[in-house]
Amino acid sequence: PYDNTVQTTEGVITHKVGTGFFMQDAAGDNLEASSDGIFVYMGNTPVSANVGDLVRVTGTVTEYTPIAATRSYTEMKDTTSVLVRSSGHAVTPTNIDSLAGLAQVEGMLVNFTSTLTVNQTAYLGARGELTLAVGRRETPTNRYRPNTPDALAMAAANEANQIVLDDSIFVTPTVIPYIGADSTVRAGDSVTGLTGVIDFGAIGGG
């Protein structure tokens, strides 16, 4: 209902990326169906505020769909004011145990309580991304004939069972992140204790 309207809101900065920052209401509204966080798009405008700062932001609320993304996310753009109210705040991550219903925590700081598995490393060197899932995903046509109902159902389940771990810089990293003890990361490796901010971008995109 606030799409394309100018609004002013406050939140604690939980994460900064190259084009802006995420902020979140530390107290929350206690409604599981609604998110307590939002992304503030700053473009090339430098942000002097830091993680842990309580900021008051004025900008235009919009639904933005990144190139090649499958869905939009809510953000603030065309900001006219970012005022630091105070510093030293902390937001408690919301514990989640599955990859279902992530829209409810869009823009929020979360902690995955379950173990995730690396399923794709194709964009690690170029974009600093790893595709994670609950367990290993199987190619549907390994088990079923192409375009059969079973194959299509497995493909849909695979699509829902994934999340991308991104290094937040949106360009080719100078140092490849997430490498293991032997300087590599492989499909099948486990990821535990993952904490980060939920975003809806595109695999291999910004």
C-alpha positions, -999 to 999 in steps of 0.1 A, spaced: 0 0 0 30 24 3 44 17 -31 57 49 -48 50 70 -17 75 91 3 79 78 39 101 84 69 110 55 91 137 44 116 158 13 120 191 -1 131 216 -7 102 223 -45 101 244 -47 69 261 -24 44 266 -33 7 280 -14 -22 248 3 -32 231 9 2 223 -7 35 197 -29 53 180 -16 84 156 -32 108 133 -24 136 151 -40 166 119 -44 186 98 -57 157 60 -57 154 56 -94 166 38 -103 134 53 -133 117 37 -125 84 54 -91 80 91 -83 78 108 -59 102 136 -50 78 141 -31 45 168 -22 21 177 14 15 192 20 -19 218 48 -20 233 42 -55 267 59 -56 260 82 -26 284 74 2 268 63 35 286 76 66 264 56 90 277 23 102 263 -11 113 247 -7 147 236 29 141 199 38 146 190 59 116 160 79 105 155 76 67 132 96 43 127 82 8 104 66 -17 91 31 -10 91 9 -41 90 -27 -53 123 -34 -72 130 -64 -94 167 -69 -102 177 -80 -137 171 -118 -141 155 -121 -106 124 -141 -102 106 -117 -78 107 -82 -64 116 -69 -30 106 -38 -11 132 -10 -8 135 27 -2 151 48 -30 156 85 -38 165 91 -2 165 127 9 177 122 45 197 96 65 200 109 100 220 90 126 201 91 159 224 70 180 250 42 178 259 10 194 227 -9 188 224 -46 181 196 -66 163 190 -102 174 189 -125 144 157 -143 138 162 -181 139 148 -200 109 151 -237 102 140 -240 66 141 -222 32 103 -218 31 85 -186 38 116 -163 34 94 -134 22 83 -130 58 119 -122 68 129 -102 37 155 -76 46 159 -91 81 190 -104 99 185 -142 103 203 -172 116 199 -206 99 196 -232 127 199 -261 103 228 -273 83 229 -263 47 248 -279 18 267 -263 -10 250 -273 -43 266 -249 -68 300 -231 -70 298 -219 -106 296 -182 -96 321 -182 -67 351 -168 -85 331 -144 -107 305 -131 -82 315 -144 -48 284 -166 -46 276 -201 -34 242 -218 -39 231 -236 -7 202 -260 -1 189 -284 25 207 -315 14 218 -323 -22 194 -315 -50 191 -341 -77 187 -333 -114 151 -343 -121 159 -361 -154 183 -383 -135 152 -400 -121 123 -391 -144 117 -386 -181 118 -350 -192 86 -329 -188 67 -356 -169 47 -345 -139 73 -361 -116 102 -343 -133 84 -310 -132 75 -314 -95 111 -322 -86 123 -292 -106 98 -270 -87 110 -284 -54 146 -278 -63 138 -242 -72 122 -237 -38 151 -254 -20 180 -229 -26 195 -198 -12 226 -179 -24 254 -170 0 268 -137 -14 298 -117 -4 278 -84 -8 302 -66 -32 283 -74 -64 315 -74 -85 343 -99 -92 360 -104 -58 397 -97 -56 400 -126 -31 377 -156 -35 356 -159 -4 344 -190 15 373 -212 7 380 -241 29 411 -253 47 426 -266 15 418 -234 -4 388 -247 -22 351 -252 -17 332 -281 -32 296 -291 -38 286 -313 -9 304 -292 17 283 -283 48 275 -248 61 265 -244 97 257 -213 118 250 -191 88 239 -156 98 231 -129 73 204 -106 58 178 -120 34 177 -104 0 160 -113 -32 185 -108 -60 195 -130 -90 220 -158 -91 250 -145 -109 235 -110 -108 236 -78 -87 
